[in-house]
Amino acid sequence: MRWRRNTLPAVLAAALSVLPPGRRNGYAHGVPSAVTEDSLSGAGGTAPAPDRPGPPSTSRPGERGARTAADRPDPRSDRGEPRQRLRAWAELLRVSALFSVPGDALAGAAAVGRRPGRGTALAIGASLCLYEAGMALNDWADRDEDAVDRPHRPIPSRRISPAAALGAAGALTAAGLALAARAGRPALTVATGLAATVWAYDLHLKHTKAGPAAMATARSLDLLLGATATATDPRAPGATVTEPPVRGPGAMAPGVRGPGVRVPGGTSAPDNVAAAAHRGLPAGLPACLPALPAALVLGAHTYGVTAVSRHETQGGSTGTPLAVLATTTALAAAVLRESWGRAPDRPGTTRAAADADPVARRLDAGPLGKVTDPARLLAVTLTGAYLRTAGPPLLHAVLNPSPPLTQRAVGGGIRAMIPLQAALAARAGAPATALAVMGLVPLARGLSRKVSLT
């Protein structure tokens, strides 16, 4: 029995030594295994990235885990490929940030005292196209930089080709200008300036000191596009047209401006576009002048967000988010100040006429007016939502200027544009428009969980 106990291990060791190397226990040794273990996924390995092929198989025929030709899936039968392409384009265009665009045109329409109409809808469509054109062009211009800092982006990961991104930028720009042209020549003029600013920013100005100013200009022009398209739309309520010159007895002399002609549902005030032509000003400019203060507020906010975004990949900046946090607070105070040249809650009413009304004087008492008034209470609430959305991420970036927290500050600044647009609409006396803009917040929040804003 003792001989058998000593002999059995020796026989087993001799039998194992006869087997060829790398074939013991049915698994290869000394070379990478055909099935890798991923401790992070917890699923025994993860699939390779869509743009990178998997490692070459090292298994031999007959080995455990070897896959025959019949077992290999056909790449052409991959049902998930269209979904992957759709997700890649969603990442390239940053569709989660799209909901911050319609509020520009709506706030512009409220600033000129008009209800949203056909011109506003065309301005929103043009803004969306030009915004997405800028997103595609941005990734095309930064493809070499993203290959180092953000290799997961669609172009560096080869999920979208550079030529496709550039072609999409051109097509979207043309579509945006075509929609603006449908809203009239004044709107097309503003949209052309907006498109030129977007292309100049992405191709050159982004990496210069003028980058934040260029982006702020683009946002301001976007709001003015909505104001111009709404104010100069002859089909909108309150719009006016000018009577063509009449060559006959009693006709006015050339160069003399006649009264505007009322259109159905409109007013008999002189047409702003015709008045601009007689004064030698660009058509549509006087019509959008009441929206200029709101455009400047939105542009200042955009300047701050762009300044912070210049540090989102490297981090390390404390002064920039601190300055932007102070600017955000100042902008909120500016929104809550007196309306710019018109009575609160009364679009089109001048300040002089409002001061003659004792009710208006009571509403305007104090820095915020009568807070119990529903319209003013709505403006205060929306301004608080703006501070609540933009402020905390900026404060976190000040305390810890790491790349993740800086990116959160940028995302918070983009999301804060929606309550800011709503607050501007509420201050202009359009509570229904303000509430409609705030309705975009849940949609933007839900989509931002699937597609990153930055």
C-alpha positions as CSV (number, residue, x, y, z in Angstrom):
1,M,0.0,0.0,0.0
2,R,2.8,2.4,0.8
3,W,4.5,1.6,-2.5
4,R,1.3,2.3,-4.4
5,R,0.9,5.7,-2.6
6,N,4.4,6.8,-3.5
7,T,4.1,5.4,-7.1
8,L,0.7,7.0,-8.1
9,P,1.9,10.7,-7.9
10,A,5.0,9.8,-9.8
11,V,3.0,8.2,-12.6
12,L,0.7,11.1,-12.8
13,A,3.6,13.6,-13.0
14,A,5.2,11.6,-15.8
15,A,1.9,11.5,-17.7
16,L,1.5,15.3,-17.5
17,S,5.1,15.9,-18.6
18,V,4.3,13.9,-21.8
19,L,1.5,16.4,-22.8
20,P,2.7,19.2,-25.2
21,P,3.2,22.6,-23.5
22,G,0.2,25.0,-23.5
23,R,-2.4,22.1,-23.6
24,R,-2.7,21.2,-19.9
25,N,-6.2,21.3,-18.4
26,G,-7.6,22.1,-21.8
27,Y,-6.4,25.8,-21.7
28,A,-3.5,27.5,-23.3
29,H,-0.7,28.7,-21.1
30,G,2.0,31.2,-21.8
31,V,-0.2,33.1,-24.3
32,P,-3.2,35.4,-24.0
33,S,-6.4,33.4,-23.4
34,A,-9.1,33.4,-25.9
35,V,-11.6,34.5,-23.2
36,T,-10.5,37.4,-21.2
37,E,-11.7,38.3,-17.7
38,D,-12.9,41.8,-17.0
39,S,-13.2,42.4,-13.3
40,L,-14.9,45.8,-13.8
41,S,-17.7,44.5,-16.0
42,G,-18.5,41.5,-13.9
43,A,-19.6,39.6,-17.0
44,G,-16.5,37.7,-18.0
45,G,-15.2,40.3,-20.5
46,T,-16.6,43.1,-22.6
47,A,-17.2,43.6,-26.3
48,P,-14.6,45.7,-28.2
49,A,-15.3,49.3,-29.1
50,P,-17.3,49.7,-32.3
51,D,-14.3,51.3,-34.0
52,R,-11.7,48.8,-33.0
53,P,-11.6,45.1,-33.9
54,G,-11.2,42.6,-31.2
55,P,-7.9,40.8,-30.5
56,P,-7.0,37.9,-32.8
57,S,-8.1,34.5,-31.7
58,T,-5.4,32.3,-30.3
59,S,-7.5,29.2,-29.9
60,R,-6.8,26.0,-31.8
61,P,-9.2,23.6,-33.5
62,G,-10.8,21.4,-30.8
63,E,-9.9,23.7,-27.9
64,R,-12.5,24.7,-25.4
65,G,-13.9,28.1,-26.3
66,A,-12.9,27.8,-30.0
67,R,-15.5,29.2,-32.4
68,T,-16.1,27.7,-35.8
69,A,-17.0,29.7,-38.9
70,A,-20.7,28.8,-38.5
71,D,-20.7,30.2,-34.9
72,R,-19.2,33.6,-35.9
73,P,-21.9,36.3,-36.4
74,D,-22.2,37.9,-39.8
75,P,-21.3,41.6,-39.6
76,R,-23.9,42.4,-42.2
77,S,-26.7,41.0,-40.0
78,D,-25.9,43.2,-37.0
79,R,-29.2,44.7,-36.1
80,G,-27.6,47.1,-33.6
81,E,-25.6,48.9,-36.3
82,P,-28.3,51.5,-37.2
83,R,-28.8,52.3,-33.6
84,Q,-25.0,52.7,-33.1
85,R,-24.9,55.1,-36.1
86,L,-27.8,57.1,-34.7
87,R,-26.2,57.4,-31.3
88,A,-22.9,58.5,-32.9
89,W,-24.7,61.3,-34.8
90,A,-26.6,62.3,-31.6
91,E,-23.2,62.6,-29.8
92,L,-21.7,64.6,-32.7
93,L,-24.6,67.0,-32.8
94,R,-25.1,67.1,-29.0
95,V,-28.8,66.8,-29.4
96,S,-29.4,67.1,-25.6
97,A,-28.4,70.8,-25.9
98,L,-31.0,71.5,-28.6
99,F,-33.7,72.3,-26.1
100,S,-31.7,75.5,-25.1
101,V,-32.3,76.9,-28.6
102,P,-36.1,77.5,-29.1
103,G,-36.2,79.8,-26.1
104,D,-34.0,82.3,-27.9
105,A,-36.7,83.0,-30.5
106,L,-39.5,82.8,-28.0
107,A,-37.8,85.3,-25.7
108,G,-37.1,87.6,-28.7
109,A,-40.8,87.5,-29.7
110,A,-41.8,88.4,-26.1
111,A,-39.3,91.2,-26.0
112,V,-40.9,93.0,-29.0
113,G,-44.3,92.6,-27.5
114,R,-45.6,90.0,-30.1
115,R,-47.2,86.6,-29.7
116,P,-45.3,83.7,-31.3
117,G,-46.4,83.1,-34.9
118,R,-45.3,81.8,-38.2
119,G,-42.2,84.0,-38.2
120,T,-41.2,82.7,-34.8
121,A,-41.6,79.1,-35.9
122,L,-39.4,79.7,-38.9
123,A,-36.8,81.4,-36.7
124,I,-36.8,78.4,-34.3
125,G,-36.2,76.1,-37.2
126,A,-33.4,78.2,-38.6
127,S,-31.8,78.5,-35.2
128,L,-31.9,74.7,-34.7
129,C,-30.3,74.1,-38.0
130,L,-27.5,76.6,-37.5
131,Y,-26.9,75.4,-34.0
132,E,-26.4,71.8,-35.2
133,A,-24.3,73.0,-38.0
134,G,-22.0,74.6,-35.5
135,M,-21.8,71.4,-33.5
136,A,-20.8,69.3,-36.5
137,L,-18.3,71.9,-37.6
138,N,-16.9,72.2,-34.1
139,D,-16.0,68.5,-34.0
140,W,-14.6,68.5,-37.5
141,A,-12.3,71.4,-36.7
142,D,-11.2,69.8,-33.4
143,R,-10.7,66.3,-34.7
144,D,-6.9,66.3,-34.1
145,E,-7.3,67.8,-30.6
146,D,-10.1,65.4,-29.7
147,A,-8.0,62.5,-30.8
148,V,-5.7,63.3,-27.8
149,D,-8.1,64.8,-25.2
150,R,-11.4,63.1,-26.1
151,P,-10.7,60.0,-28.2
152,H,-14.3,58.7,-27.4
153,R,-15.8,61.4,-29.6
154,P,-17.5,60.2,-32.8
155,I,-14.8,61.4,-35.3
156,P,-11.7,60.3,-33.4
157,S,-13.3,56.9,-32.7
158,R,-14.1,56.6,-36.5
159,R,-17.8,56.2,-36.0
160,I,-18.3,59.2,-38.2
161,S,-15.9,60.3,-40.9
162,P,-14.6,63.9,-41.1
163,A,-16.1,64.3,-44.5
164,A,-19.5,63.3,-43.3
165,A,-19.3,65.8,-40.4
166,L,-18.2,68.7,-42.7
167,G,-21.0,67.8,-45.2
168,A,-23.6,67.8,-42.4
169,A,-22.4,71.2,-41.3
170,G,-22.8,72.7,-44.8
171,A,-26.2,71.1,-45.4
172,L,-27.5,72.3,-42.0
173,T,-26.3,75.8,-42.7
174,A,-28.0,75.9,-46.0
175,A,-31.2,74.6,-44.4
176,G,-31.1,77.2,-41.7
177,L,-30.7,80.1,-44.2
178,A,-33.5,78.8,-46.3
179,L,-35.9,78.7,-43.4
180,A,-34.8,82.2,-42.4
181,A,-35.5,83.4,-45.9
182,R,-39.0,82.1,-45.7
183,A,-39.5,84.5,-42.7
184,G,-38.5,87.5,-44.8
185,R,-35.4,89.5,-45.9
186,P,-34.7,91.1,-42.5
187,A,-34.7,87.6,-40.8
188,L,-32.4,86.3,-43.5
189,T,-30.0,89.2,-42.9
190,V,-29.8,88.4,-39.2
191,A,-29.4,84.7,-39.9
192,T,-26.6,85.3,-42.4
193,G,-24.7,87.2,-39.7
194,L,-25.4,84.4,-37.3
195,A,-24.1,81.7,-39.7
196,A,-21.0,83.7,-40.4
197,T,-20.3,84.1,-36.7
198,V,-20.7,80.3,-36.1
199,W,-18.3,79.4,-38.9
200,A,-15.8,82.0,-37.9
201,Y,-15.9,80.8,-34.3
202,D,-15.4,77.1,-35.1
203,L,-12.7,77.5,-37.8
204,H,-10.6,80.2,-36.2
205,L,-11.9,82.4,-33.3
206,K,-12.4,79.5,-30.9
207,H,-8.7,79.2,-30.0
208,T,-8.2,83.0,-29.7
209,K,-9.1,85.5,-27.0
210,A,-12.1,86.5,-29.1
211,G,-13.7,83.1,-28.8
212,P,-16.1,83.8,-25.9
213,A,-17.1,87.1,-27.5
214,A,-17.9,85.4,-30.8
215,M,-20.0,82.7,-29.1
216,A,-21.8,85.4,-27.1
217,T,-22.5,87.3,-30.3
218,A,-24.0,84.2,-31.9
219,R,-26.4,83.7,-29.0
220,S,-27.4,87.4,-29.0
221,L,-28.0,87.2,-32.8
222,D,-30.1,84.1,-32.3
223,L,-32.5,86.0,-30.0
224,L,-32.6,88.9,-32.3
225,L,-33.4,86.5,-35.2
226,G,-36.6,85.5,-33.3
227,A,-37.4,89.1,-32.6
228,T,-36.9,90.2,-36.2
229,A,-38.8,87.3,-37.8
230,T,-41.7,87.8,-35.4
231,A,-41.9,91.6,-35.7
232,T,-41.6,91.7,-39.5
233,D,-43.9,88.8,-40.2
234,P,-47.0,90.4,-42.0
235,R,-49.2,87.4,-41.0
236,A,-48.5,87.9,-37.3
237,P,-51.1,89.6,-35.0
238,G,-50.2,93.3,-34.8
239,A,-48.0,93.3,-37.9
240,T,-48.3,96.2,-40.3
241,V,-47.5,96.7,-44.0
242,T,-46.9,99.8,-45.9
243,E,-49.1,101.0,-48.7
244,P,-47.4,101.1,-52.1
245,P,-46.8,104.5,-53.6
246,V,-49.7,105.9,-55.5
247,R,-49.2,108.1,-58.6
248,G,-52.3,110.2,-58.8
249,P,-54.1,113.2,-57.4
250,G,-53.6,113.6,-53.7
251,A,-50.6,111.2,-53.7
252,M,-47.8,112.0,-51.4
253,A,-44.5,113.2,-52.7
254,P,-41.7,110.7,-53.2
255,G,-39.8,110.1,-50.0
256,V,-42.7,111.1,-47.7
257,R,-43.7,108.2,-45.4
258,G,-47.4,107.5,-45.3
259,P,-49.4,105.8,-42.6
260,G,-49.3,102.1,-42.2
261,V,-52.2,100.0,-43.5
262,R,-53.9,97.7,-41.0
263,V,-53.8,94.1,-41.8
264,P,-56.4,91.6,-40.4
265,G,-55.9,91.5,-36.7
266,G,-53.2,94.2,-36.8
267,T,-52.7,97.8,-35.8
268,S,-52.5,101.1,-37.8
269,A,-49.1,102.0,-36.5
270,P,-46.4,102.9,-39.1
271,D,-44.5,100.0,-40.4
272,N,-41.0,99.7,-38.8
273,V,-39.5,98.1,-41.9
274,A,-40.6,100.9,-44.2
275,A,-39.5,103.5,-41.7
276,A,-36.1,101.9,-41.6
277,A,-35.8,102.0,-45.4
278,H,-36.5,105.8,-45.4
279,R,-34.0,106.4,-42.7
280,G,-31.3,104.4,-44.5
281,L,-31.2,101.8,-41.7
282,P,-31.1,98.0,-42.4
283,A,-34.5,96.6,-42.8
284,G,-35.8,95.0,-39.5
285,L,-33.3,96.7,-37.3
286,P,-35.8,99.1,-35.5
287,A,-38.2,96.2,-35.2
288,C,-35.8,94.2,-33.1
289,L,-34.3,97.1,-31.1
290,P,-36.6,96.4,-28.0
291,A,-35.1,92.9,-27.8
292,L,-31.5,94.2,-27.6
293,P,-31.3,94.4,-23.8
294,A,-32.5,90.8,-23.5
295,A,-30.0,89.7,-26.2
296,L,-27.2,91.3,-24.3
297,V,-28.2,89.5,-21.1
298,L,-28.2,86.2,-22.9
299,G,-25.0,87.0,-24.6
300,A,-23.3,87.8,-21.3
301,H,-24.3,84.5,-19.9
302,T,-23.0,82.7,-23.0
303,Y,-19.7,84.5,-22.7
304,G,-19.3,83.1,-19.2
305,V,-20.2,79.5,-20.2
306,T,-17.8,79.7,-23.1
307,A,-15.0,81.0,-20.9
308,V,-15.4,78.1,-18.5
309,S,-15.5,75.6,-21.3
310,R,-12.0,76.5,-22.4
311,H,-10.7,74.7,-19.3
312,E,-13.1,71.7,-19.3
313,T,-10.4,69.2,-20.6
314,Q,-7.5,70.4,-18.5
315,G,-9.1,72.0,-15.5
316,G,-7.0,74.1,-13.1
317,S,-8.8,77.4,-13.4
318,T,-10.3,78.9,-10.3
319,G,-10.6,82.5,-11.2
320,T,-12.7,81.9,-14.3
321,P,-15.6,80.1,-12.7
322,L,-15.5,82.5,-9.8
323,A,-15.8,85.5,-12.2
324,V,-18.6,83.7,-14.1
325,L,-20.4,83.0,-10.8
326,A,-20.3,86.7,-10.0
327,T,-21.5,87.5,-13.5
328,T,-24.4,85.1,-13.1
329,T,-25.5,86.8,-9.9
330,A,-25.3,90.2,-11.6
331,L,-27.4,89.0,-14.6
332,A,-30.1,87.7,-12.3
333,A,-30.2,91.1,-10.6
334,A,-30.5,92.8,-14.0
335,V,-33.4,90.6,-15.0
336,L,-35.2,91.5,-11.8
337,R,-34.7,95.3,-12.3
338,E,-37.2,97.6,-14.0
339,S,-38.2,96.6,-17.5
340,W,-36.3,98.2,-20.3
341,G,-38.4,101.1,-21.6
342,R,-41.8,99.4,-21.2
343,A,-44.2,98.8,-18.3
344,P,-44.1,95.4,-16.7
345,D,-46.8,93.0,-17.7
346,R,-47.9,95.4,-20.5
347,P,-46.1,94.8,-23.8
348,G,-45.9,97.9,-25.9
349,T,-46.8,100.3,-23.0
350,T,-44.2,103.0,-22.6
351,R,-42.7,104.0,-19.3
352,A,-44.3,107.5,-19.4
353,A,-47.8,106.0,-19.9
354,A,-47.2,103.5,-17.1
355,D,-46.1,106.2,-14.7
356,A,-49.3,108.1,-15.3
357,D,-51.3,105.1,-14.1
358,P,-51.5,104.9,-10.3
359,V,-52.0,101.1,-10.5
360,A,-48.8,100.8,-12.4
361,R,-47.0,103.0,-9.9
362,R,-48.0,100.6,-7.1
363,L,-46.8,97.6,-9.1
364,D,-43.4,99.2,-9.7
365,A,-42.8,100.1,-6.1
366,G,-39.6,98.6,-4.8
367,P,-36.7,96.9,-6.6
368,L,-38.9,93.9,-7.5
369,G,-42.3,95.6,-7.6
370,K,-45.2,94.0,-6.0
371,V,-44.0,90.5,-5.4
372,T,-47.6,89.3,-4.8
373,D,-48.5,90.1,-8.4
374,P,-48.6,86.8,-10.4
375,A,-46.5,88.1,-13.3
376,R,-43.7,89.5,-11.1
377,L,-43.8,86.4,-8.9
378,L,-43.3,84.3,-12.0
379,A,-40.3,86.4,-13.0
380,V,-38.8,86.1,-9.6
381,T,-39.3,82.3,-9.5
382,L,-37.8,81.8,-13.0
383,T,-34.8,83.9,-12.1
384,G,-34.3,81.8,-9.0
385,A,-34.4,78.7,-11.1
386,Y,-31.7,80.2,-13.3
387,L,-29.5,80.8,-10.3
388,R,-30.2,77.4,-8.9
389,T,-29.2,75.7,-12.2
390,A,-26.0,77.7,-12.9
391,G,-24.7,78.6,-9.5
392,P,-23.9,75.4,-7.6
393,P,-21.9,73.7,-10.4
394,L,-19.8,76.9,-10.8
395,L,-19.2,77.0,-7.0
396,H,-18.0,73.4,-7.1
397,A,-15.6,74.2,-10.0
398,V,-14.3,77.1,-7.9
399,L,-13.6,74.9,-4.9
400,N,-12.2,72.1,-7.0
401,P,-11.3,73.1,-10.6
402,S,-10.9,69.5,-11.8
403,P,-11.9,68.6,-15.4
404,P,-15.1,66.6,-14.3
405,L,-16.4,69.5,-12.1
406,T,-15.5,72.0,-14.8
407,Q,-17.5,70.0,-17.3
408,R,-20.4,69.9,-14.9
409,A,-20.2,73.7,-14.6
410,V,-20.4,74.0,-18.4
411,G,-23.3,71.6,-18.6
412,G,-25.1,73.6,-15.8
413,G,-24.5,76.8,-17.7
414,I,-26.0,75.3,-20.9
415,R,-29.1,74.1,-19.0
416,A,-29.5,77.4,-17.2
417,M,-30.1,79.1,-20.5
418,I,-33.7,77.7,-20.5
419,P,-34.8,79.3,-17.2
420,L,-33.0,82.5,-18.2
421,Q,-34.9,82.7,-21.5
422,A,-38.1,82.0,-19.5
423,A,-37.3,84.8,-17.0
424,L,-36.7,87.2,-19.9
425,A,-40.0,86.3,-21.4
426,A,-41.8,86.8,-18.1
427,R,-40.2,90.2,-17.6
428,A,-41.4,91.2,-21.0
429,G,-45.0,90.5,-20.0
430,A,-45.4,87.1,-21.7
431,P,-46.1,84.6,-18.9
432,A,-47.6,82.0,-21.2
433,T,-44.4,82.0,-23.4
434,A,-42.3,81.8,-20.2
435,L,-44.1,78.7,-19.0
436,A,-43.8,77.2,-22.5
437,V,-40.1,77.7,-22.4
438,M,-39.8,76.1,-19.0
439,G,-41.6,73.1,-20.4
440,L,-38.5,72.2,-22.2
441,V,-36.5,71.6,-19.0
442,P,-37.7,68.0,-18.4
443,L,-37.0,67.1,-22.0
444,A,-33.5,68.5,-21.8
445,R,-32.8,66.9,-18.5
446,G,-34.0,63.5,-19.7
447,L,-32.0,63.6,-22.9
448,S,-28.8,64.9,-21.2
449,R,-28.7,61.6,-19.2
450,K,-28.3,59.7,-22.5
451,V,-26.2,62.2,-24.5
452,S,-23.6,64.4,-22.9
453,L,-23.9,68.2,-23.2
454,T,-20.2,68.7,-23.6
